[in-house]
């Protein structure tokens, strides 16, 4: 599910989509956990101990293409 916080940003500054819940067990992430995930790009789920890692290389490869 896409969050509304990415829609309000200018087109050149769109951040990667931060998940609202754990992709492994489906436990909802708190707003603070979503902020940590968007900054650190990695977070451990408190419910199932699954390591959520956002792929940084996707953003860099999109910037390199003309």
Phi, psi and omega per residue, in radians:
X1 nan 2.275 -3.093
X2 -1.445 2.359 3.139
X3 -1.493 2.743 -3.103
X4 -1.348 -0.306 -3.064
X5 -1.172 -0.480 3.125
X6 -1.368 -0.364 -3.101
X7 -1.294 -0.467 -3.067
X8 -1.485 -0.105 -3.113
X9 -1.512 2.641 3.065
X10 -1.055 2.671 -3.047
X11 -0.988 -0.613 -3.102
X12 -1.326 -0.210 -3.046
X13 -2.045 0.469 3.134
X14 -1.222 2.239 3.086
X15 -1.503 2.867 3.071
X16 -1.101 2.610 -3.131
X17 -1.177 2.134 3.121
X18 -1.618 2.214 -3.118
X19 -1.147 2.573 3.101
X20 -1.518 -0.265 -3.126
X21 -2.556 2.891 3.126
X22 -1.168 2.229 -3.141
X23 -1.210 -0.268 -3.103
X24 -1.564 -0.899 -3.061
X25 -1.941 -0.231 3.109
X26 1.490 0.100 3.124
X27 -1.156 2.335 -3.120
X28 -1.181 2.468 3.070
X29 -1.613 2.405 3.107
X30 -1.216 2.806 3.093
X31 -0.979 -0.647 3.131
X32 -1.172 -0.698 3.092
X33 -1.130 -0.618 3.097
X34 -1.158 -0.657 3.083
X35 -1.146 -0.801 3.118
X36 -1.047 -0.718 3.138
X37 -1.145 -0.675 -3.141
X38 -1.229 -0.490 -3.129
X39 -1.536 -0.895 -3.055
X40 -1.462 -0.333 -3.141
X41 1.209 0.110 3.096
X42 -2.638 2.536 -3.116
X43 -2.750 2.566 3.098
X44 -1.776 2.214 3.104
X45 -1.179 2.311 -3.130
X46 -1.300 -0.354 -3.081
X47 -1.511 -0.850 -3.044
X48 -2.023 0.006 3.130
X49 1.112 0.441 3.081
X50 -1.376 2.367 3.137
X51 -1.532 1.973 3.129
X52 -1.603 2.047 -3.132
X53 -2.180 2.156 3.066
X54 -1.532 2.359 -3.071
X55 -1.337 1.971 -3.117
X56 -1.306 -0.516 -3.056
X57 -1.188 -0.397 3.097
X58 -1.097 -0.749 -3.134
X59 -1.194 -0.740 -3.114
X60 -1.150 -0.677 -3.121
X61 -1.218 -0.541 3.098
X62 -1.224 -0.583 3.136
X63 -1.249 -0.571 -3.094
X64 -1.256 -0.483 -3.093
X65 -1.338 2.395 -3.133
X66 -1.286 nan nan
